[in-house]
Amino acid sequence: MKVPHPTAVWFPLKPTSLSSYSYPSPKPMKMSLINLKINTNASFTVSAAAQDTNRKLPILLFDIMDTIVRDPFYHDVPAFFGMPMKELLECKHPTAWIEFEKGIIDEVELARKFFKDGRSFDLEGLKNCMKRGYSYIEGVEELLHALKQNCYEIHAFTNYPIWYKMIEDKLKISRYLSWTFCSCSSGKRKPDLNFYLEVLNLLKVNPANCIFIDDRLRNVEAAVEVGIIGLHFKNAHLLRQDLSSKGIEISEEKNQEHSS
């Protein structure tokens, strides 16, 4: 019998406080599995009474971009603007995209201030470029299906603007997980520790009963600082091995049925 989720939340939660980070540079070399010492100054506890004993643990928290979904910003957007990534990073406004990710500004304001020099561009063209570029990372959809078939509670935990809805429209990721924790609605971004603590508080679960998967090492390190088990995504094959090493049940038979 499938174990029900404690709640059925398919879209992000209401914004709270804000924090500030610069837009990430091209991503560093990735590792597979991270084991770091927990920072006891960022500890978090949940009483046994607060936890639903019927929940299947651990809860899985997935980053989205370049973990589940190919990120068009790095692969397609420079070509859309007709410039290399280095030039794009130099020309764009230093905080506009971050503000968009945190829900501080809408897409109209993003278009107005995206470039430091105030030049205009085709916003709808950019959105269409992004839509075309969204696709599942190889092997990840099959893995998500197998995890879902094994009744795991799975949530998105992502830095992304309201355009996450374009991803959902194209890829229907909500078949496998809930769009529960998005920066555009929380007003926080990874690796802000308060974002991780907010997740734990809303899930009402001890951090050791959560596994967080992200392609960015710094975000994984932050998860480990609050006691969450962190896996650094490299590819679907290695992630499958890492999850299995943590005792996660992955049904190969059901996965093959999905692929056929």
Contacts in CASP RR format, 6 or more apart in sequence:
PFRMAT RR
TARGET T0000
AUTHOR 0000-0000-0000
METHOD contacts of the structure
MODEL  1
MKVPHPTAVWFPLKPTSLSSYSYPSPKPMKMSLINLKINTNASFTVSAAA
QDTNRKLPILLFDIMDTIVRDPFYHDVPAFFGMPMKELLECKHPTAWIEF
EKGIIDEVELARKFFKDGRSFDLEGLKNCMKRGYSYIEGVEELLHALKQN
CYEIHAFTNYPIWYKMIEDKLKISRYLSWTFCSCSSGKRKPDLNFYLEVL
NLLKVNPANCIFIDDRLRNVEAAVEVGIIGLHFKNAHLLRQDLSSKGIEI
SEEKNQEHSS
2 151 0 8 1.000
3 54 0 8 1.000
3 55 0 8 1.000
3 56 0 8 1.000
3 151 0 8 1.000
4 54 0 8 1.000
5 55 0 8 1.000
5 153 0 8 1.000
5 178 0 8 1.000
6 52 0 8 1.000
6 55 0 8 1.000
6 153 0 8 1.000
6 204 0 8 1.000
8 178 0 8 1.000
9 178 0 8 1.000
9 179 0 8 1.000
9 180 0 8 1.000
10 174 0 8 1.000
10 178 0 8 1.000
10 179 0 8 1.000
11 179 0 8 1.000
11 182 0 8 1.000
11 185 0 8 1.000
12 164 0 8 1.000
12 179 0 8 1.000
12 180 0 8 1.000
12 181 0 8 1.000
12 182 0 8 1.000
12 184 0 8 1.000
12 185 0 8 1.000
12 186 0 8 1.000
13 180 0 8 1.000
13 181 0 8 1.000
13 185 0 8 1.000
13 186 0 8 1.000
13 202 0 8 1.000
14 185 0 8 1.000
15 103 0 8 1.000
15 185 0 8 1.000
15 186 0 8 1.000
15 187 0 8 1.000
16 186 0 8 1.000
16 187 0 8 1.000
16 188 0 8 1.000
16 198 0 8 1.000
17 187 0 8 1.000
17 188 0 8 1.000
17 194 0 8 1.000
18 102 0 8 1.000
18 104 0 8 1.000
18 187 0 8 1.000
18 188 0 8 1.000
19 102 0 8 1.000
19 187 0 8 1.000
19 188 0 8 1.000
19 189 0 8 1.000
19 192 0 8 1.000
19 194 0 8 1.000
19 195 0 8 1.000
20 95 0 8 1.000
20 98 0 8 1.000
21 98 0 8 1.000
21 189 0 8 1.000
21 191 0 8 1.000
21 192 0 8 1.000
22 94 0 8 1.000
22 95 0 8 1.000
22 98 0 8 1.000
23 89 0 8 1.000
23 92 0 8 1.000
23 94 0 8 1.000
23 95 0 8 1.000
23 97 0 8 1.000
23 98 0 8 1.000
24 216 0 8 1.000
25 89 0 8 1.000
26 74 0 8 1.000
26 85 0 8 1.000
27 66 0 8 1.000
27 74 0 8 1.000
27 215 0 8 1.000
27 216 0 8 1.000
28 216 0 8 1.000
28 217 0 8 1.000
30 215 0 8 1.000
30 217 0 8 1.000
30 232 0 8 1.000
30 233 0 8 1.000
30 234 0 8 1.000
31 217 0 8 1.000
31 232 0 8 1.000
31 234 0 8 1.000
32 231 0 8 1.000
32 232 0 8 1.000
32 234 0 8 1.000
32 238 0 8 1.000
32 239 0 8 1.000
32 241 0 8 1.000
32 242 0 8 1.000
33 230 0 8 1.000
33 231 0 8 1.000
33 232 0 8 1.000
33 242 0 8 1.000
33 245 0 8 1.000
34 217 0 8 1.000
34 220 0 8 1.000
34 221 0 8 1.000
34 224 0 8 1.000
34 230 0 8 1.000
34 231 0 8 1.000
34 232 0 8 1.000
35 224 0 8 1.000
36 221 0 8 1.000
36 224 0 8 1.000
36 225 0 8 1.000
37 224 0 8 1.000
38 224 0 8 1.000
38 225 0 8 1.000
38 226 0 8 1.000
38 227 0 8 1.000
39 225 0 8 1.000
39 226 0 8 1.000
42 193 0 8 1.000
42 197 0 8 1.000
42 225 0 8 1.000
42 226 0 8 1.000
42 227 0 8 1.000
43 226 0 8 1.000
43 227 0 8 1.000
44 197 0 8 1.000
44 200 0 8 1.000
44 201 0 8 1.000
44 206 0 8 1.000
44 207 0 8 1.000
44 226 0 8 1.000
44 227 0 8 1.000
45 206 0 8 1.000
46 200 0 8 1.000
46 204 0 8 1.000
46 205 0 8 1.000
46 206 0 8 1.000
50 204 0 8 1.000
51 204 0 8 1.000
51 205 0 8 1.000
51 206 0 8 1.000
51 209 0 8 1.000
52 204 0 8 1.000
55 153 0 8 1.000
55 205 0 8 1.000
56 151 0 8 1.000
56 152 0 8 1.000
56 153 0 8 1.000
57 205 0 8 1.000
57 209 0 8 1.000
58 152 0 8 1.000
58 208 0 8 1.000
58 209 0 8 1.000
58 210 0 8 1.000
58 211 0 8 1.000
58 229 0 8 1.000
58 246 0 8 1.000
58 248 0 8 1.000
59 152 0 8 1.000
59 153 0 8 1.000
59 154 0 8 1.000
59 155 0 8 1.000
59 203 0 8 1.000
59 205 0 8 1.000
59 209 0 8 1.000
59 210 0 8 1.000
59 211 0 8 1.000
60 147 0 8 1.000
60 152 0 8 1.000
60 153 0 8 1.000
60 154 0 8 1.000
60 155 0 8 1.000
60 177 0 8 1.000
60 210 0 8 1.000
60 211 0 8 1.000
60 213 0 8 1.000
60 248 0 8 1.000
61 154 0 8 1.000
61 155 0 8 1.000
61 156 0 8 1.000
61 157 0 8 1.000
61 181 0 8 1.000
61 199 0 8 1.000
61 210 0 8 1.000
61 211 0 8 1.000
61 212 0 8 1.000
61 213 0 8 1.000
61 223 0 8 1.000
61 228 0 8 1.000
62 68 0 8 1.000
62 144 0 8 1.000
62 154 0 8 1.000
62 155 0 8 1.000
62 156 0 8 1.000
62 157 0 8 1.000
62 158 0 8 1.000
62 177 0 8 1.000
62 212 0 8 1.000
62 213 0 8 1.000
63 156 0 8 1.000
63 157 0 8 1.000
63 158 0 8 1.000
63 190 0 8 1.000
63 212 0 8 1.000
63 213 0 8 1.000
63 214 0 8 1.000
63 215 0 8 1.000
63 216 0 8 1.000
63 219 0 8 1.000
63 233 0 8 1.000
64 156 0 8 1.000
64 158 0 8 1.000
64 160 0 8 1.000
64 164 0 8 1.000
64 167 0 8 1.000
64 173 0 8 1.000
65 71 0 8 1.000
65 73 0 8 1.000
65 158 0 8 1.000
65 159 0 8 1.000
65 160 0 8 1.000
65 215 0 8 1.000
66 74 0 8 1.000
66 137 0 8 1.000
66 215 0 8 1.000
66 233 0 8 1.000
67 137 0 8 1.000
67 140 0 8 1.000
67 213 0 8 1.000
67 214 0 8 1.000
67 215 0 8 1.000
67 233 0 8 1.000
68 136 0 8 1.000
68 137 0 8 1.000
68 140 0 8 1.000
68 144 0 8 1.000
68 173 0 8 1.000
69 134 0 8 1.000
69 135 0 8 1.000
69 136 0 8 1.000
69 137 0 8 1.000
69 167 0 8 1.000
69 171 0 8 1.000
69 173 0 8 1.000
70 133 0 8 1.000
70 134 0 8 1.000
70 135 0 8 1.000
70 136 0 8 1.000
70 137 0 8 1.000
72 129 0 8 1.000
72 130 0 8 1.000
72 132 0 8 1.000
72 133 0 8 1.000
72 134 0 8 1.000
73 130 0 8 1.000
74 85 0 8 1.000
75 133 0 8 1.000
76 129 0 8 1.000
76 130 0 8 1.000
76 132 0 8 1.000
76 133 0 8 1.000
77 88 0 8 1.000
77 126 0 8 1.000
77 129 0 8 1.000
77 130 0 8 1.000
78 84 0 8 1.000
78 85 0 8 1.000
78 87 0 8 1.000
78 88 0 8 1.000
80 125 0 8 1.000
80 126 0 8 1.000
80 129 0 8 1.000
81 88 0 8 1.000
81 121 0 8 1.000
83 91 0 8 1.000
91 115 0 8 1.000
91 116 0 8 1.000
91 117 0 8 1.000
92 114 0 8 1.000
92 115 0 8 1.000
92 116 0 8 1.000
93 113 0 8 1.000
93 114 0 8 1.000
93 115 0 8 1.000
93 116 0 8 1.000
94 116 0 8 1.000
96 105 0 8 1.000
96 109 0 8 1.000
96 110 0 8 1.000
96 113 0 8 1.000
96 114 0 8 1.000
97 110 0 8 1.000
97 114 0 8 1.000
97 161 0 8 1.000
98 189 0 8 1.000
99 105 0 8 1.000
99 109 0 8 1.000
99 110 0 8 1.000
100 106 0 8 1.000
100 107 0 8 1.000
100 109 0 8 1.000
100 110 0 8 1.000
100 161 0 8 1.000
100 184 0 8 1.000
101 159 0 8 1.000
101 160 0 8 1.000
101 161 0 8 1.000
101 183 0 8 1.000
101 184 0 8 1.000
101 189 0 8 1.000
102 183 0 8 1.000
102 184 0 8 1.000
102 187 0 8 1.000
102 188 0 8 1.000
102 189 0 8 1.000
103 161 0 8 1.000
103 162 0 8 1.000
103 183 0 8 1.000
103 184 0 8 1.000
103 185 0 8 1.000
103 187 0 8 1.000
104 187 0 8 1.000
105 113 0 8 1.000
106 162 0 8 1.000
107 123 0 8 1.000
107 127 0 8 1.000
107 161 0 8 1.000
107 162 0 8 1.000
107 163 0 8 1.000
108 123 0 8 1.000
110 123 0 8 1.000
110 161 0 8 1.000
111 120 0 8 1.000
111 121 0 8 1.000
111 123 0 8 1.000
112 118 0 8 1.000
114 121 0 8 1.000
115 121 0 8 1.000
127 163 0 8 1.000
127 166 0 8 1.000
130 163 0 8 1.000
130 166 0 8 1.000
131 166 0 8 1.000
131 170 0 8 1.000
134 166 0 8 1.000
134 167 0 8 1.000
134 170 0 8 1.000
134 171 0 8 1.000
135 171 0 8 1.000
136 171 0 8 1.000
137 235 0 8 1.000
137 236 0 8 1.000
138 235 0 8 1.000
138 236 0 8 1.000
139 236 0 8 1.000
139 237 0 8 1.000
140 236 0 8 1.000
140 239 0 8 1.000
141 176 0 8 1.000
142 236 0 8 1.000
142 255 0 8 1.000
142 258 0 8 1.000
142 259 0 8 1.000
143 236 0 8 1.000
143 239 0 8 1.000
143 240 0 8 1.000
143 250 0 8 1.000
143 255 0 8 1.000
144 154 0 8 1.000
144 173 0 8 1.000
144 176 0 8 1.000
144 177 0 8 1.000
145 175 0 8 1.000
145 176 0 8 1.000
145 254 0 8 1.000
145 255 0 8 1.000
145 258 0 8 1.000
146 250 0 8 1.000
146 251 0 8 1.000
146 252 0 8 1.000
146 254 0 8 1.000
146 255 0 8 1.000
146 258 0 8 1.000
147 154 0 8 1.000
147 176 0 8 1.000
147 243 0 8 1.000
147 248 0 8 1.000
147 250 0 8 1.000
148 154 0 8 1.000
148 175 0 8 1.000
148 176 0 8 1.000
148 177 0 8 1.000
149 251 0 8 1.000
149 254 0 8 1.000
149 255 0 8 1.000
149 258 0 8 1.000
150 248 0 8 1.000
150 249 0 8 1.000
150 250 0 8 1.000
150 251 0 8 1.000
150 254 0 8 1.000
152 248 0 8 1.000
154 176 0 8 1.000
154 177 0 8 1.000
154 178 0 8 1.000
155 177 0 8 1.000
155 178 0 8 1.000
155 180 0 8 1.000
155 181 0 8 1.000
155 199 0 8 1.000
155 203 0 8 1.000
156 164 0 8 1.000
156 173 0 8 1.000
156 177 0 8 1.000
156 178 0 8 1.000
156 179 0 8 1.000
156 180 0 8 1.000
156 181 0 8 1.000
156 182 0 8 1.000
157 180 0 8 1.000
157 181 0 8 1.000
157 190 0 8 1.000
157 199 0 8 1.000
157 212 0 8 1.000
157 214 0 8 1.000
158 164 0 8 1.000
158 181 0 8 1.000
158 182 0 8 1.000
158 183 0 8 1.000
159 183 0 8 1.000
159 189 0 8 1.000
159 190 0 8 1.000
160 167 0 8 1.000
160 182 0 8 1.000
160 183 0 8 1.000
160 184 0 8 1.000
161 183 0 8 1.000
161 184 0 8 1.000
162 184 0 8 1.000
164 179 0 8 1.000
164 182 0 8 1.000
164 184 0 8 1.000
167 173 0 8 1.000
168 174 0 8 1.000
168 179 0 8 1.000
173 179 0 8 1.000
180 202 0 8 1.000
181 195 0 8 1.000
181 198 0 8 1.000
181 199 0 8 1.000
181 202 0 8 1.000
183 189 0 8 1.000
183 190 0 8 1.000
183 195 0 8 1.000
186 195 0 8 1.000
186 198 0 8 1.000
188 194 0 8 1.000
188 195 0 8 1.000
188 198 0 8 1.000
189 195 0 8 1.000
190 196 0 8 1.000
190 214 0 8 1.000
190 216 0 8 1.000
190 219 0 8 1.000
190 222 0 8 1.000
191 218 0 8 1.000
191 219 0 8 1.000
191 221 0 8 1.000
191 222 0 8 1.000
192 222 0 8 1.000
193 222 0 8 1.000
193 225 0 8 1.000
193 226 0 8 1.000
196 222 0 8 1.000
196 223 0 8 1.000
196 225 0 8 1.000
196 226 0 8 1.000
196 228 0 8 1.000
197 226 0 8 1.000
199 210 0 8 1.000
200 206 0 8 1.000
200 207 0 8 1.000
200 210 0 8 1.000
200 226 0 8 1.000
200 228 0 8 1.000
203 210 0 8 1.000
207 226 0 8 1.000
207 227 0 8 1.000
207 228 0 8 1.000
208 227 0 8 1.000
208 228 0 8 1.000
208 229 0 8 1.000
210 228 0 8 1.000
210 229 0 8 1.000
211 228 0 8 1.000
211 229 0 8 1.000
211 230 0 8 1.000
211 231 0 8 1.000
211 243 0 8 1.000
211 246 0 8 1.000
211 248 0 8 1.000
212 219 0 8 1.000
212 220 0 8 1.000
212 223 0 8 1.000
212 228 0 8 1.000
212 229 0 8 1.000
212 230 0 8 1.000
212 231 0 8 1.000
213 230 0 8 1.000
213 231 0 8 1.000
213 233 0 8 1.000
213 239 0 8 1.000
214 220 0 8 1.000
214 223 0 8 1.000
214 230 0 8 1.000
214 231 0 8 1.000
214 232 0 8 1.000
214 233 0 8 1.000
215 232 0 8 1.000
215 233 0 8 1.000
215 234 0 8 1.000
217 232 0 8 1.000
220 230 0 8 1.000
220 231 0 8 1.000
220 232 0 8 1.000
223 229 0 8 1.000
223 230 0 8 1.000
224 230 0 8 1.000
229 246 0 8 1.000
231 239 0 8 1.000
231 242 0 8 1.000
231 243 0 8 1.000
231 246 0 8 1.000
233 239 0 8 1.000
240 250 0 8 1.000
243 250 0 8 1.000
244 250 0 8 1.000
END
